[in-house]
Amino acid sequence: KAKGERGEHLGTTIPYGYMKNPEYKGNQKEQPYMIVDPEAAQIVKRIFKMYADGIGIVKICDTLSAEQITCPSVYLFQRTGSRAAHPDLNRPYHWGHTSIRRILGNREYVGDTVNFKTYSKSNKLKKRLKNDPENILIFENTHEAIIDRKTFDLVQKHFAGRKRPDKQGEVDKF
């Protein structure tokens, strides 16, 4: 908890487009925890640009798969050998909708560190629960940004205004 309140990166996973800084040695303010991975960062920029231009998530998935761009879990496995993201090595170019949605909604791409998104009720319960927005800590400009804030805010605004009617034709008020 103390590390999270100081603004240090918590957790073991690093977002697609970044890699762990080899020069980072614990609590250092002058060295960021993660640095931009140039190869994957180009894909992240392209995903944001495509979505900001009005291309939907399914179409983005199909485009990346057709161009045989390696998906994030397989890319992580190829770079580090980590199987933490459960890579499907039989389909290395299959991009899932949730992967794209997670990339588009991840605030860390604008250079912010977001801590305490989830919590558990006790150390005995392993289930993670979403935290209230007032309990989430956001530290701005802690590492190099891949996406500018203007593009990120445009994408988030599009997500907020996206409401689909159900089978009865009613839009959910929540």
CYANA upper distance limits for C-alpha pairs under 8 A (distance plus 0.5 A):
  1 LYS  CA      5 GLU  CA      6.72
  2 ALA  CA      6 ARG  CA      6.76
  3 LYS  CA      7 GLY  CA      7.04
  3 LYS  CA      8 GLU  CA      5.99
  3 LYS  CA      9 HIS  CA      8.26
  3 LYS  CA     10 LEU  CA      7.98
  4 GLY  CA      8 GLU  CA      5.99
  4 GLY  CA      9 HIS  CA      7.34
  4 GLY  CA     10 LEU  CA      6.83
  4 GLY  CA    115 ASN  CA      6.41
  4 GLY  CA    116 PHE  CA      7.89
  4 GLY  CA    137 LEU  CA      8.44
  5 GLU  CA    115 ASN  CA      8.44
  5 GLU  CA    137 LEU  CA      7.84
  7 GLY  CA    113 THR  CA      7.34
  7 GLY  CA    115 ASN  CA      8.08
  7 GLY  CA    138 ILE  CA      8.31
  7 GLY  CA    139 PHE  CA      6.44
  8 GLU  CA     27 ASN  CA      8.20
  8 GLU  CA     33 TYR  CA      8.37
  8 GLU  CA    113 THR  CA      8.02
  9 HIS  CA     33 TYR  CA      7.38
  9 HIS  CA    113 THR  CA      6.95
  9 HIS  CA    114 VAL  CA      8.37
  9 HIS  CA    115 ASN  CA      7.79
 10 LEU  CA    115 ASN  CA      7.21
 14 ILE  CA     18 TYR  CA      6.96
 14 ILE  CA     19 MET  CA      7.05
 14 ILE  CA     20 LYS  CA      7.70
 14 ILE  CA     34 MET  CA      8.06
 15 PRO  CA     19 MET  CA      8.34
 15 PRO  CA    103 ILE  CA      8.50
 15 PRO  CA    108 GLU  CA      8.24
 16 TYR  CA     40 ALA  CA      7.17
 16 TYR  CA     41 ALA  CA      8.15
 16 TYR  CA     44 VAL  CA      8.20
 16 TYR  CA     72 PRO  CA      6.54
 16 TYR  CA    103 ILE  CA      8.22
 17 GLY  CA     36 VAL  CA      6.66
 17 GLY  CA     37 ASP  CA      5.79
 17 GLY  CA     38 PRO  CA      7.81
 17 GLY  CA     39 GLU  CA      8.02
 17 GLY  CA     40 ALA  CA      4.96
 17 GLY  CA     41 ALA  CA      4.77
 17 GLY  CA     42 GLN  CA      8.29
 17 GLY  CA     43 ILE  CA      8.18
 17 GLY  CA     44 VAL  CA      6.86
 17 GLY  CA    146 ILE  CA      8.41
 18 TYR  CA     34 MET  CA      6.67
 18 TYR  CA     35 ILE  CA      6.03
 18 TYR  CA     36 VAL  CA      4.96
 18 TYR  CA     37 ASP  CA      5.26
 18 TYR  CA     40 ALA  CA      7.91
 18 TYR  CA     41 ALA  CA      7.57
 19 MET  CA     34 MET  CA      5.99
 19 MET  CA     35 ILE  CA      6.04
 19 MET  CA     36 VAL  CA      6.74
 19 MET  CA     37 ASP  CA      6.17
 20 LYS  CA     24 TYR  CA      8.47
 20 LYS  CA     33 TYR  CA      6.66
 20 LYS  CA     34 MET  CA      4.95
 20 LYS  CA     35 ILE  CA      6.73
 21 ASN  CA     32 PRO  CA      7.48
 21 ASN  CA     33 TYR  CA      6.11
 21 ASN  CA     34 MET  CA      5.34
 21 ASN  CA     35 ILE  CA      6.03
 23 GLU  CA     31 GLN  CA      7.67
 24 TYR  CA     28 GLN  CA      7.60
 24 TYR  CA     31 GLN  CA      6.29
 24 TYR  CA     32 PRO  CA      7.23
 24 TYR  CA     33 TYR  CA      6.36
 28 GLN  CA     32 PRO  CA      7.93
 32 PRO  CA    142 THR  CA      7.30
 32 PRO  CA    143 HIS  CA      6.11
 33 TYR  CA    143 HIS  CA      8.05
 34 MET  CA    143 HIS  CA      7.35
 35 ILE  CA    143 HIS  CA      7.53
 35 ILE  CA    144 GLU  CA      7.19
 36 VAL  CA     41 ALA  CA      7.13
 36 VAL  CA    144 GLU  CA      7.35
 36 VAL  CA    145 ALA  CA      8.47
 36 VAL  CA    146 ILE  CA      7.83
 37 ASP  CA     41 ALA  CA      6.26
 38 PRO  CA     42 GLN  CA      6.97
 39 GLU  CA     43 ILE  CA      7.79
 40 ALA  CA     44 VAL  CA      6.98
 41 ALA  CA     45 LYS  CA      6.66
 41 ALA  CA    146 ILE  CA      7.02
 42 GLN  CA     46 ARG  CA      6.65
 43 ILE  CA     47 ILE  CA      6.66
 44 VAL  CA     48 PHE  CA      6.85
 44 VAL  CA    103 ILE  CA      7.95
 44 VAL  CA    146 ILE  CA      8.22
 45 LYS  CA     49 LYS  CA      6.63
 45 LYS  CA    146 ILE  CA      7.40
 45 LYS  CA    147 ILE  CA      6.95
 46 ARG  CA     50 MET  CA      6.50
 47 ILE  CA     51 TYR  CA      6.71
 47 ILE  CA     60 ILE  CA      7.52
 47 ILE  CA    100 ILE  CA      8.14
 47 ILE  CA    104 LEU  CA      8.28
 48 PHE  CA     52 ALA  CA      6.50
 48 PHE  CA    104 LEU  CA      7.11
 48 PHE  CA    147 ILE  CA      8.32
 48 PHE  CA    151 THR  CA      7.88
 48 PHE  CA    152 PHE  CA      8.14
 48 PHE  CA    155 VAL  CA      8.06
 49 LYS  CA     53 ASP  CA      6.58
 49 LYS  CA    151 THR  CA      8.36
 50 MET  CA     54 GLY  CA      7.14
 50 MET  CA     55 ILE  CA      6.01
 50 MET  CA     60 ILE  CA      7.65
 51 TYR  CA     55 ILE  CA      5.43
 51 TYR  CA     56 GLY  CA      6.63
 51 TYR  CA     57 ILE  CA      7.72
 51 TYR  CA     60 ILE  CA      8.22
 51 TYR  CA    155 VAL  CA      7.64
 52 ALA  CA    151 THR  CA      7.59
 52 ALA  CA    154 LEU  CA      7.43
 52 ALA  CA    155 VAL  CA      6.53
 55 ILE  CA     59 LYS  CA      6.92
 55 ILE  CA     60 ILE  CA      7.23
 56 GLY  CA     60 ILE  CA      6.75
 57 ILE  CA     61 CYS  CA      6.72
 57 ILE  CA     97 HIS  CA      6.88
 57 ILE  CA    100 ILE  CA      7.14
 57 ILE  CA    101 ARG  CA      7.75
 58 VAL  CA     62 ASP  CA      6.75
 58 VAL  CA     97 HIS  CA      6.99
 59 LYS  CA     63 THR  CA      6.58
 60 ILE  CA     64 LEU  CA      6.69
 60 ILE  CA    100 ILE  CA      8.46
 61 CYS  CA     65 SER  CA      6.59
 61 CYS  CA     94 HIS  CA      8.26
 61 CYS  CA     95 TRP  CA      5.79
 61 CYS  CA     96 GLY  CA      7.11
 61 CYS  CA     97 HIS  CA      7.17
 61 CYS  CA    100 ILE  CA      7.86
 62 ASP  CA     66 ALA  CA      6.48
 62 ASP  CA     95 TRP  CA      8.12
 63 THR  CA     67 GLU  CA      6.74
 64 LEU  CA     68 GLN  CA      6.76
 64 LEU  CA     69 ILE  CA      6.04
 64 LEU  CA     93 TYR  CA      8.08
 64 LEU  CA     95 TRP  CA      7.55
 65 SER  CA     69 ILE  CA      6.60
 65 SER  CA     70 THR  CA      8.41
 65 SER  CA     93 TYR  CA      5.65
 65 SER  CA     94 HIS  CA      6.06
 65 SER  CA     95 TRP  CA      6.71
 68 GLN  CA     93 TYR  CA      5.77
 69 ILE  CA     93 TYR  CA      6.15
 70 THR  CA     74 VAL  CA      6.92
 70 THR  CA     75 TYR  CA      6.36
 70 THR  CA     92 PRO  CA      6.14
 70 THR  CA     93 TYR  CA      5.22
 70 THR  CA     94 HIS  CA      8.09
 71 CYS  CA     75 TYR  CA      6.50
 71 CYS  CA     92 PRO  CA      6.68
 71 CYS  CA     93 TYR  CA      5.96
 71 CYS  CA     94 HIS  CA      6.73
 71 CYS  CA     95 TRP  CA      6.00
 72 PRO  CA     76 LEU  CA      6.58
 72 PRO  CA     99 SER  CA      8.28
 73 SER  CA     77 PHE  CA      6.82
 73 SER  CA     83 ARG  CA      8.39
 73 SER  CA     85 ALA  CA      5.75
 73 SER  CA     86 HIS  CA      7.12
 73 SER  CA     87 PRO  CA      5.35
 73 SER  CA     88 ASP  CA      8.26
 74 VAL  CA     78 GLN  CA      6.62
 74 VAL  CA     87 PRO  CA      5.46
 74 VAL  CA     88 ASP  CA      7.34
 74 VAL  CA     89 LEU  CA      7.13
 74 VAL  CA     92 PRO  CA      6.36
 75 TYR  CA     79 ARG  CA      6.70
 76 LEU  CA     80 THR  CA      6.39
 76 LEU  CA     81 GLY  CA      7.48
 76 LEU  CA     82 SER  CA      6.97
 76 LEU  CA     85 ALA  CA      8.41
 77 PHE  CA     81 GLY  CA      4.82
 77 PHE  CA     82 SER  CA      5.37
 77 PHE  CA     83 ARG  CA      6.47
 77 PHE  CA     87 PRO  CA      7.45
 83 ARG  CA     87 PRO  CA      6.82
 87 PRO  CA     92 PRO  CA      8.23
 88 ASP  CA     92 PRO  CA      6.72
 95 TRP  CA     99 SER  CA      7.34
 95 TRP  CA    100 ILE  CA      8.09
 96 GLY  CA    100 ILE  CA      7.27
 97 HIS  CA    101 ARG  CA      6.65
 98 THR  CA    102 ARG  CA      6.39
 99 SER  CA    103 ILE  CA      6.73
100 ILE  CA    104 LEU  CA      6.66
101 ARG  CA    105 GLY  CA      6.67
102 ARG  CA    106 ASN  CA      6.50
104 LEU  CA    152 PHE  CA      8.30
104 LEU  CA    155 VAL  CA      7.67
104 LEU  CA    156 GLN  CA      8.42
105 GLY  CA    156 GLN  CA      7.48
107 ARG  CA    111 GLY  CA      8.01
107 ARG  CA    112 ASP  CA      6.81
107 ARG  CA    113 THR  CA      8.21
107 ARG  CA    114 VAL  CA      7.81
107 ARG  CA    152 PHE  CA      8.44
108 GLU  CA    112 ASP  CA      5.33
108 GLU  CA    113 THR  CA      6.25
108 GLU  CA    114 VAL  CA      7.44
108 GLU  CA    145 ALA  CA      8.21
109 TYR  CA    145 ALA  CA      6.05
109 TYR  CA    146 ILE  CA      5.86
109 TYR  CA    147 ILE  CA      6.16
110 VAL  CA    141 ASN  CA      8.15
110 VAL  CA    144 GLU  CA      8.19
110 VAL  CA    145 ALA  CA      5.02
110 VAL  CA    146 ILE  CA      6.57
110 VAL  CA    147 ILE  CA      5.70
110 VAL  CA    148 ASP  CA      6.38
110 VAL  CA    149 ARG  CA      6.47
110 VAL  CA    152 PHE  CA      7.83
111 GLY  CA    140 GLU  CA      6.93
111 GLY  CA    141 ASN  CA      5.28
111 GLY  CA    142 THR  CA      6.35
111 GLY  CA    143 HIS  CA      5.47
111 GLY  CA    144 GLU  CA      5.81
111 GLY  CA    145 ALA  CA      4.68
111 GLY  CA    146 ILE  CA      7.83
112 ASP  CA    138 ILE  CA      7.16
112 ASP  CA    139 PHE  CA      5.99
112 ASP  CA    140 GLU  CA      4.78
112 ASP  CA    141 ASN  CA      5.65
112 ASP  CA    142 THR  CA      6.19
112 ASP  CA    143 HIS  CA      7.41
112 ASP  CA    145 ALA  CA      8.44
113 THR  CA    138 ILE  CA      6.26
113 THR  CA    139 PHE  CA      5.59
113 THR  CA    140 GLU  CA      6.93
113 THR  CA    141 ASN  CA      8.22
113 THR  CA    142 THR  CA      6.82
113 THR  CA    143 HIS  CA      8.47
114 VAL  CA    136 ILE  CA      7.61
114 VAL  CA    137 LEU  CA      6.37
114 VAL  CA    138 ILE  CA      5.07
114 VAL  CA    139 PHE  CA      6.94
115 ASN  CA    136 ILE  CA      6.54
115 ASN  CA    137 LEU  CA      5.70
115 ASN  CA    138 ILE  CA      6.88
116 PHE  CA    131 ASN  CA      7.42
116 PHE  CA    135 ASN  CA      7.60
116 PHE  CA    136 ILE  CA      5.63
116 PHE  CA    137 LEU  CA      6.92
117 LYS  CA    130 LYS  CA      6.64
117 LYS  CA    131 ASN  CA      5.88
117 LYS  CA    132 ASP  CA      8.49
117 LYS  CA    136 ILE  CA      6.12
118 THR  CA    128 ARG  CA      6.39
118 THR  CA    129 LEU  CA      5.78
118 THR  CA    130 LYS  CA      4.97
118 THR  CA    131 ASN  CA      5.36
119 TYR  CA    128 ARG  CA      5.93
119 TYR  CA    129 LEU  CA      5.86
119 TYR  CA    130 LYS  CA      7.04
119 TYR  CA    131 ASN  CA      6.71
120 SER  CA    125 LEU  CA      7.11
120 SER  CA    126 LYS  CA      7.26
120 SER  CA    127 LYS  CA      6.71
120 SER  CA    128 ARG  CA      5.48
120 SER  CA    129 LEU  CA      6.45
121 LYS  CA    125 LEU  CA      7.09
121 LYS  CA    129 LEU  CA      8.46
131 ASN  CA    135 ASN  CA      6.90
131 ASN  CA    136 ILE  CA      7.22
132 ASP  CA    136 ILE  CA      7.28
141 ASN  CA    145 ALA  CA      8.16
147 ILE  CA    151 THR  CA      7.33
147 ILE  CA    152 PHE  CA      7.14
148 ASP  CA    152 PHE  CA      6.93
149 ARG  CA    153 ASP  CA      6.41
150 LYS  CA    154 LEU  CA      6.70
151 THR  CA    155 VAL  CA      6.85
152 PHE  CA    156 GLN  CA      6.74
153 ASP  CA    157 LYS  CA      6.48
154 LEU  CA    158 HIS  CA      6.81
155 VAL  CA    159 PHE  CA      6.91
156 GLN  CA    160 ALA  CA      6.70
157 LYS  CA    161 GLY  CA      6.80
158 HIS  CA    162 ARG  CA      6.76
163 LYS  CA    171 VAL  CA      7.08
163 LYS  CA    172 ASP  CA      8.00
164 ARG  CA    171 VAL  CA      6.53
164 ARG  CA    172 ASP  CA      8.34
165 PRO  CA    169 GLY  CA      5.46
165 PRO  CA    170 GLU  CA      5.44
165 PRO  CA    171 VAL  CA      4.80
165 PRO  CA    172 ASP  CA      7.58
166 ASP  CA    170 GLU  CA      6.09
166 ASP  CA    171 VAL  CA      6.87
166 ASP  CA    172 ASP  CA      8.26
